[in-house]
């Protein structure tokens, strides 16, 4: 309906946006969720479907794919309108306090907005070696869609952060051999996972930097490694390479909106209720900052009900809002 005004528009369908959608449904708010990708899940669903997630309470080691499936199942309990494969090109605050949300093929209106865009569009930091591009989606990958593809393979994981360690530990039980190549002896992972790594059978090739690669006649890949601060060199022959040097991201599209959001280090500034400097606009997830902010999925899950409850009270001050699951009548 062209004249329909939603109570809430959630921009972004990652974990935080999905949980916010669920809470909007629980509060019986007339809401819509808009996601630029053709499926829900954001970066977790698109880049880390097989990676284990450890910062979600009560779901230790859940994979990205499993987490998104559970969130979709939860959303189905109290559904709201969903618009996938749709990029929001502008959000305009009107004189009456409502918002106009413009995308390529649709314009909608809303009384409040929740921005859950994370860090925006993301691309992997590529392996800067000659010939690396030709190996993508075959011997070389930047994230893992199907863990089974690495069964009984010799694998080299390049990187030294949490994600690289997680990938190496994830592949260890099924791969023939796993190497972790990092340019330092120290790793940038959580102490617990670094301890797990050192107790595992993963072979640590440190401190080495890849200098060249070539494909052999049997389609394996040989890496030429240079030891840091030394003239020593080494070679490593594997079936598959997984490069995890991190991802670059930006919210360039967000910067083109007509809202004039206050930001700090490219992160949206919010208060304790997750409200931005624009009345009626809230933001949650990895793309926001406030004192004490921790960039974890778990933090985003806490921010979602905070934002939804705050805006619901503002939209419907006379309405009693259910605050606990026991008072929401689920399953009755």
Phi, psi and omega in degrees: 000127185294330183265006180291138175241116177287150170293315186222140169241123177260122180256107181121124184248034172281188182305315181295316178296322179295319180291324176297321178298318178300315181291326174298318178296319179298321179278005180056039174275144176279102191229159174227149174242130181241126182230133184285332178280160180284359177217160177283162175123340178057216183295323180299314181287323185278323187254332187232048182297331182259352182287140176280141180248130186244000184253022175253118185301133175079000180228060184296128176074014178296139177281161178303317180297317180295320180297315180295321178297319179293321178295321176295320177298320179293318179299328182293341178293322181221074191290150171233173180291139179236136177231104183262164181057039182224119181263128177284120183265336179198148171233122186241129175272124183273169182296334180274005178092352177275175183236142172255125182249118183250129170236181188301317188242008186205145173234131180227170181234153184206151179272339178210160182225137171243120178266120181228054187269000183061223179265013177086202180296140185231142176221144181288148171285118189282157173283115187271061176236145179300131179091352182295320182300324182290343182266353182300143180067011175230266178280342185236133179224155177254349172203166188248117175270318181232110181299328183298338180296345184255008180297128178061024178255152169273123189234139171246124175257125181257121180144167183221013179263185181305315184295318179297317178296316179301317180296315180300316180291327179293323183276340185308315184291338186248335182281155176293322182198138179234129175246142173243114184257121182217146185279358176233159173283335179266149180249152183265026181264172175297147184304319182297315182287328176295321176297316177302317181300313183291337178269354183271181178268005178296130181274126184264112177259087183223154348269102183239148178239128177296132182247333180198160175217157176208151179264129180274172182299332180269014179071009170281168183241131176253125177261131170268123184247141178244124179287134183294141178054037181201161174268000182293144177230159179211164176232147180224122180253126183220167175276324185219148175245137171238116183259124178227077177262013180095182183228144172265143181216158177203155177250048182302320180296320179299323182293343180271351179293162185267020187273326184071050181287140175284137183224160176218119184053044178067015176248143182285129179278131179228163176264193184292344176261008180071018179270140178277188176288351177261119180302125179095355179247123180243158179216142183218164174094195186294344184271010182242163176221145174197164181303126179087004182301134175240125185276075177230155175303319181302322179295317178299324178294330176281326182289328183300304179294332176298312180294314183296316180296319180297313183288328179295319178295325179288321180286323184229073185298337181270349184273134177279121183265131175292127185257336183235152182300330181292342181256007184264354176071022180291132176084359179275000000 
